[in-house]
């Protein structure tokens, strides 16, 4: 006996609700990641220029240390003292041995403030350090 002839599922057709759910989820994901990416840097810093600067790709989890012209140190717009920075970087270095660190110092920052941050990085054994610059007039 064939009982399947009497039971047929109705043809549903094109469903737009699941498509809208996926699009909304993607939109939220990209909005959150773009906000996070802009918060990592202190936006009112004017970094120095370099004729040989090369645009580097961003690494996941890199630490960006901002130093303003007054010598104040910021990470994600939170002001840090040098001992607090050392504690934070020590925790990061303990978890991630090859942690990249980018130092964004303002063009008018005193040299001793940058050296103080470099000393903190050296104390906690962070060696993967780079400096942020803007391309100069001679850079391509």
C-alpha positions in Angstrom: 0.0 0.0 0.0 1.3 3.5 -0.9 0.3 6.1 1.6 2.6 8.8 0.3 0.3 9.8 -2.6 -2.2 11.4 -0.3 0.5 13.3 1.7 2.3 16.0 -0.2 4.1 18.9 1.4 3.0 22.2 -0.1 5.5 24.1 -2.2 6.9 26.8 0.1 8.6 29.0 -2.5 11.2 31.7 -1.9 11.6 32.7 1.7 12.9 36.2 2.3 12.9 36.1 6.2 16.0 33.9 6.5 17.8 36.1 4.0 17.0 39.2 6.0 18.2 37.5 9.2 21.6 36.7 7.6 22.0 40.2 6.2 21.1 41.8 9.5 23.6 39.6 11.3 26.4 40.5 8.8 25.5 44.2 9.1 25.8 44.1 12.9 29.0 42.2 12.7 30.7 44.7 10.4 29.4 47.7 12.4 30.8 46.3 15.7 34.2 45.5 14.1 34.5 48.9 12.5 33.8 50.7 15.8 36.4 48.5 17.5 39.0 49.2 14.9 38.6 53.0 15.2 38.8 52.9 19.0 42.2 51.4 19.1 44.0 54.6 18.1 43.9 58.0 19.6 42.6 60.0 16.7 44.0 63.5 17.5 47.6 62.4 17.3 49.7 63.8 14.5 52.4 61.2 13.9 55.7 62.2 12.2 56.3 61.6 8.5 58.9 59.3 6.9 60.0 59.2 3.3 60.6 55.4 3.6 57.4 54.5 5.4 55.6 51.4 4.2 51.9 50.7 4.8 51.8 47.6 7.1 49.0 45.2 7.5 47.2 45.1 10.8 47.8 42.0 12.9 45.1 40.5 15.1 45.6 41.4 18.7 48.3 44.0 18.3 48.7 46.5 21.1 48.7 50.1 20.0 50.3 52.5 22.5 49.6 56.2 21.9 51.9 58.9 23.3 50.6 62.5 23.0 52.7 65.6 22.9 52.5 66.1 26.7 53.9 62.6 27.2 50.8 60.9 28.4 50.4 57.3 27.4 47.1 55.9 26.2 45.8 52.5 25.2 42.3 52.5 23.6 41.8 56.1 24.8 42.5 55.1 28.4 45.3 56.9 30.1 48.0 54.7 31.5 50.8 55.3 34.0 54.1 53.6 33.2 53.7 51.1 36.1 50.1 50.2 34.9 51.4 49.9 31.4 54.1 47.5 32.6 51.5 45.4 34.4 49.3 45.2 31.4 52.1 44.4 28.9 53.5 41.8 31.3 50.1 40.0 31.2 49.9 40.3 27.5 53.5 39.0 27.0 52.9 36.1 29.3 49.9 34.9 27.2 51.3 35.8 23.8 55.1 35.5 23.5 55.5 37.3 20.1 52.9 40.0 20.7 53.2 42.9 18.2 53.2 46.4 19.7 52.9 49.6 17.7 54.0 52.9 19.3 52.1 56.0 17.9 53.9 59.0 19.2 52.9 62.5 18.3 55.4 64.5 16.2 56.0 66.9 19.1 56.5 64.1 21.8 59.7 64.4 23.8 62.2 61.6 23.1 62.4 60.6 26.7 58.7 59.7 26.8 59.1 57.3 23.9 62.2 55.8 25.5 60.3 55.3 28.7 57.7 53.2 26.9 60.4 51.3 25.1 62.0 50.5 28.4 58.7 49.2 29.7 58.4 46.9 26.7 61.9 45.7 27.2 61.3 44.9 30.9 58.4 42.6 30.1 60.4 41.0 27.2 58.3 42.4 24.3 60.6 42.7 21.2 58.1 42.9 18.3 57.8 46.8 18.3 57.2 49.1 15.5 56.6 52.9 15.1 53.6 54.4 13.3 54.5 57.1 10.8 52.8 58.8 7.9 54.2 58.7 4.3 56.3 61.7 3.6 56.5 63.8 0.4 59.1 61.4 -1.2 57.2 58.2 -0.3 55.3 56.4 -3.0 
